[in-house]
Amino acid sequence: MNLAGVSEVQKMYYAHCSQCHQEDGQGTGGRFPTLVGTDWVLGDETRLITVLLQGLEGTIEINGEPFTGFMPQHSYLKKIKKFQIF
């Protein structure tokens, strides 16, 4: 991916999220859920930040589709000042 001209937040997403959730945020079928248009992303901001920083394990439902898996914690992102959602 050519990172010229993309925002710092987009670079952070590419570096830390796109490997699982894909560059377009659509995920990969039953393994990694989509982030696009879901209440997990657009809903409760506290829940989103908690999942991002603490990780998540078990079964969740996103857009009516169950996902069972593991998302590692990314607590180190709190220390990156460019990551402005905190």
C-alpha positions as CSV (number, residue, x, y, z in Angstrom):
1,M,0.0,0.0,0.0
2,N,1.3,3.4,-0.9
3,L,1.0,5.5,2.3
4,A,1.7,8.9,0.6
5,G,-1.1,11.3,1.2
6,V,-3.0,9.3,3.8
7,S,-3.8,10.5,7.3
8,E,-2.0,9.4,10.4
9,V,-5.1,7.6,11.6
10,Q,-5.2,5.7,8.3
11,K,-1.6,4.8,8.7
12,M,-2.3,3.5,12.2
13,Y,-5.2,1.4,10.9
14,Y,-3.0,0.0,8.2
15,A,-0.2,-0.9,10.6
16,H,-2.3,-2.4,13.4
17,C,-5.7,-3.4,12.1
18,S,-5.7,-4.2,8.4
19,Q,-3.9,-7.5,8.7
20,C,-7.1,-9.0,10.2
21,H,-9.9,-6.6,9.2
22,Q,-8.4,-5.9,5.7
23,E,-7.5,-2.6,4.1
24,D,-11.1,-1.8,3.4
25,G,-12.4,-2.8,6.9
26,Q,-14.6,-5.6,5.5
27,G,-12.9,-8.4,7.4
28,T,-12.6,-12.0,6.1
29,G,-15.8,-14.0,6.3
30,G,-16.3,-15.9,9.5
31,R,-12.8,-15.3,10.8
32,F,-12.4,-11.6,11.2
33,P,-15.5,-9.4,11.3
34,T,-16.2,-6.4,9.3
35,L,-15.8,-3.0,10.9
36,V,-17.8,-1.2,8.3
37,G,-21.3,0.1,9.4
38,T,-21.4,-2.1,12.6
39,D,-22.7,-1.0,15.9
40,W,-19.4,-2.2,17.4
41,V,-17.7,0.7,15.6
42,L,-20.5,3.2,15.3
43,G,-22.1,2.5,18.6
44,D,-20.8,2.8,22.2
45,E,-17.4,4.5,21.9
46,T,-16.3,3.2,25.3
47,R,-16.9,-0.4,24.2
48,L,-14.9,0.1,21.0
49,I,-11.9,1.6,22.9
50,T,-12.1,-1.1,25.6
51,V,-12.0,-3.9,22.9
52,L,-9.2,-2.1,21.1
53,L,-7.1,-1.7,24.3
54,Q,-8.0,-4.9,26.2
55,G,-8.8,-7.3,23.4
56,L,-11.7,-9.7,23.1
57,E,-12.2,-13.4,23.2
58,G,-15.3,-15.6,22.6
59,T,-18.3,-15.4,20.5
60,I,-19.9,-12.0,19.4
61,E,-22.5,-11.2,16.8
62,I,-21.9,-8.5,14.2
63,N,-24.6,-7.7,11.7
64,G,-26.4,-10.9,12.5
65,E,-23.3,-13.1,11.9
66,P,-21.6,-14.9,14.8
67,F,-17.8,-14.7,15.2
68,T,-15.8,-16.8,17.6
69,G,-12.3,-15.9,18.0
70,F,-9.7,-13.8,19.6
71,M,-8.6,-10.2,19.1
72,P,-5.4,-9.3,20.9
73,Q,-5.1,-6.3,23.1
74,H,-3.5,-3.2,21.7
75,S,-2.9,-1.3,24.9
76,Y,0.4,0.0,23.6
77,L,-1.6,2.3,21.3
78,K,-2.4,4.5,24.3
79,K,1.2,5.7,24.2
80,I,1.2,6.8,20.6
81,K,0.2,10.4,20.6
82,K,-0.8,10.4,17.0
83,F,-3.6,8.0,17.7
84,Q,-6.1,10.6,18.5
85,I,-9.2,8.6,19.6
86,F,-8.1,8.6,23.2
